[in-house]
Amino acid sequence: MNRKTLDYLLASAGLVVAVVLLAAGGLMTWAHVYVADQVHDQLAIQAITMPEKDALETADQHAALDQYAGEQMLTGDQAQAYADYYILVHMNEASGNRTYEDVSGEYIGMLQDENADPDKLAELGQLRQTLFMGNTLRGLLLDAYAFSVMGTIALYAAIVSFIGAALMIVLSVLGFAHAKRVHTEGPAVATPEPVPAA
């Protein structure tokens, strides 16, 4: 195979790779936009307002939530901050840092005790319900955050794909240009001389 043919083959292969990268970049851009729109729209439906600064108690809460104070929750980052630094903090305060599983176990055990105090049973049942709702809301909000992160990753992957496609197009154009300047005589790679038998 001569050098001119090799240049044309490599340049053509580069164009094929560029087309694949452009298609991948387009799909990942679409995925990013779709995920961002879905996260925004689903959070907007909930009409959750981020807590004001004076409703926060700890330095961690202020660090995570001050930037969103009073805003409507519309992004995955807001959802994550609200779930981990507002809902979880209140759940831990209400339960004395016990999990839903801990409280539910206590409640079921108390239900089976004929001598259980009805007031304490009702209080524990209410705490159990509060923790269940808190965990459910946290899970939904953290799902929104996870999807927003995947959307961001798709955006970065799209950018890399577009850069790769542009690079392959440039290299292919250079390959075609080089092929036009190359003489057709001679192989692309020098053939080694045969070694005489000893």
C-alpha positions in Angstrom: 0.0 0.0 0.0 1.5 3.4 -1.0 1.6 6.4 1.3 -1.1 8.3 -0.6 -3.6 5.5 -0.1 -2.7 5.1 3.5 -3.2 8.9 4.1 -6.7 8.7 2.5 -7.7 5.7 4.6 -6.5 7.3 7.8 -8.1 10.6 7.0 -11.4 8.9 6.1 -11.3 6.9 9.3 -10.8 10.1 11.2 -13.9 11.6 9.6 -15.9 8.6 10.6 -14.7 8.9 14.2 -15.5 12.6 14.1 -19.1 11.9 13.0 -19.5 9.3 15.8 -18.2 11.8 18.3 -20.5 14.5 17.0 -23.5 12.2 17.3 -22.4 11.2 20.8 -22.0 14.8 21.8 -25.4 15.7 20.4 -27.1 12.9 22.3 -25.3 13.8 25.6 -26.2 17.4 25.1 -29.8 16.4 24.7 -29.6 14.2 27.8 -28.2 17.1 29.8 -31.0 19.5 28.7 -33.7 16.8 29.3 -32.4 16.0 32.8 -32.0 19.6 33.8 -35.6 20.4 32.6 -37.1 17.4 34.3 -35.3 18.2 37.6 -36.4 21.9 37.4 -40.0 21.1 36.5 -40.5 18.3 39.1 -39.0 20.5 41.9 -41.0 23.5 40.8 -44.3 21.5 41.1 -43.5 20.9 44.8 -43.2 24.7 45.5 -40.7 24.2 48.3 -39.1 27.4 49.6 -35.6 27.2 51.0 -35.4 28.2 54.7 -34.4 31.7 55.6 -31.1 32.3 57.4 -32.7 33.0 60.8 -34.3 29.5 60.7 -30.9 27.9 60.6 -29.0 26.9 63.8 -25.6 25.4 63.0 -22.6 26.6 61.1 -22.9 23.7 58.7 -26.5 24.6 57.9 -25.5 28.2 57.3 -22.6 27.1 55.0 -24.9 24.9 53.0 -28.1 26.9 52.9 -27.4 30.6 53.3 -26.8 31.0 49.5 -30.3 29.7 48.8 -32.2 31.5 51.6 -35.8 32.3 50.7 -35.5 31.0 47.1 -37.8 28.4 45.5 -36.1 25.0 45.2 -35.5 24.4 41.5 -32.1 22.7 41.3 -30.5 19.5 42.3 -27.9 21.3 44.4 -30.7 23.1 46.4 -32.5 19.7 46.9 -29.3 18.1 48.2 -28.6 21.0 50.6 -32.2 21.0 51.9 -32.3 17.2 52.3 -29.0 16.9 54.2 -28.8 20.1 56.1 -32.4 20.9 56.9 -34.6 17.9 56.9 -32.0 15.5 58.3 -31.0 17.9 61.0 -34.7 18.2 62.2 -35.2 14.5 62.0 -32.1 13.9 64.2 -33.3 16.5 66.7 -36.8 15.0 66.9 -35.5 11.4 67.3 -32.4 12.0 69.4 -30.3 10.8 66.5 -32.2 7.6 66.2 -33.1 6.2 62.8 -36.5 5.3 61.5 -35.6 1.7 61.9 -34.7 2.3 65.6 -37.9 4.1 66.3 -40.1 1.7 64.4 -38.6 -1.2 66.3 -39.4 0.5 69.6 -42.9 1.3 68.5 -43.6 -2.3 67.4 -42.2 -3.6 70.7 -44.4 -1.2 72.7 -47.4 -2.2 70.7 -46.9 -5.8 71.9 -46.6 -4.7 75.5 -50.0 -4.8 77.2 -48.8 -2.4 80.0 -47.4 0.3 77.6 -48.3 3.8 78.3 -50.9 4.9 75.6 -49.6 8.5 75.6 -46.0 7.3 75.0 -47.2 4.9 72.4 -49.0 7.7 70.5 -45.9 9.9 70.8 -43.6 7.2 69.5 -46.1 6.4 66.7 -46.1 10.1 65.7 -42.3 10.2 65.7 -42.2 7.1 63.6 -44.5 8.7 61.1 -42.5 11.9 61.0 -39.2 10.0 60.4 -40.9 7.9 57.6 -42.1 11.1 55.9 -38.7 12.7 56.4 -36.9 9.8 54.9 -39.3 9.6 52.0 -38.9 13.3 51.2 -35.1 13.1 51.6 -35.0 10.2 49.2 -37.0 12.0 46.5 -34.9 15.2 46.8 -31.6 13.2 46.7 -32.9 11.4 43.6 -33.3 14.8 42.0 -29.8 15.7 43.0 -28.4 12.4 41.7 -30.1 13.0 38.3 -28.8 16.6 38.2 -25.3 15.3 38.7 -25.7 12.8 35.9 -27.0 15.6 33.7 -23.9 17.6 34.5 -21.6 14.6 33.7 -23.4 14.3 30.4 -22.7 17.9 29.6 -19.0 17.5 30.3 -18.9 14.3 28.2 -20.6 16.2 25.4 -18.0 19.0 25.5 -15.2 16.4 25.4 -16.9 14.7 22.5 -17.2 17.9 20.5 -13.6 18.8 21.2 -12.5 15.3 20.1 -14.7 15.6 16.9 -13.1 19.0 16.1 -9.6 17.5 16.6 -10.4 14.5 14.3 -11.8 16.8 11.6 -8.6 19.0 11.7 -6.4 15.9 11.6 -8.5 14.4 8.7 -8.2 17.6 6.7 -4.5 17.6 7.2 -4.4 14.0 6.2 -6.2 14.7 2.9 -4.0 17.7 2.3 -0.9 15.5 2.9 -2.2 12.8 0.6 -2.5 15.3 -2.3 1.1 16.3 -1.9 2.5 12.8 -1.7 3.9 10.9 -4.8 2.1 7.7 -5.6 5.4 5.8 -6.2 6.8 3.6 -3.5 5.2 1.9 -0.6 4.0 3.7 2.5 6.5 1.8 4.7 9.9 0.8 3.5 10.3 -2.9 2.8 13.3 -4.3 4.5 16.0 -5.9 2.4 16.1 -9.7 2.6 18.9 -11.1 4.7 21.1 -13.4 2.8 21.5 -16.9 4.1 24.7 -17.6 5.9 
